[in-house]
Amino acid sequence: MVILSHLEALAESLEINLRYEDLEGETAFASGGLCRIKNQYVIFVNDRASIKEKIQTLAKALIRFDLTRVYVKPALRDLLEQEKGDRA
């Protein structure tokens, strides 16, 4: 739960809106994802997803941003780097 809170705070520091929604009927966004609405980034997160799935959704979205100028706790940065490696 702490990791999820840190990811949420990171999104907030990047001025990315988070929306926890019931995405059960949305097959394209079953767990959630990043989108852009009126020049504002929004991360949709399935509120019915497990904590692990919520963390994965946020991590996958946040690795798309330049985090070099933002302080990210080392353990969180490791998690994001691992997610980057998994996507490659």
C-alpha angles and dihedrals in degrees: 000000000000091000090051090052091050091050090050090050091049091052089050092050088053089050092244115149118230121209122186106202139164099257096170095122094042107091095180091055101031093149097017136254150191124296138160122236119183092339092310122112115230128185113207114205124189105240090206093056122107119259089255092054091047090052091049092049093051094043093050090051097044097050088068090070131077104256097172093102096043125081109243121178110251095243090050092047088052090053091050092047090050090051089051090052092049091053094050 
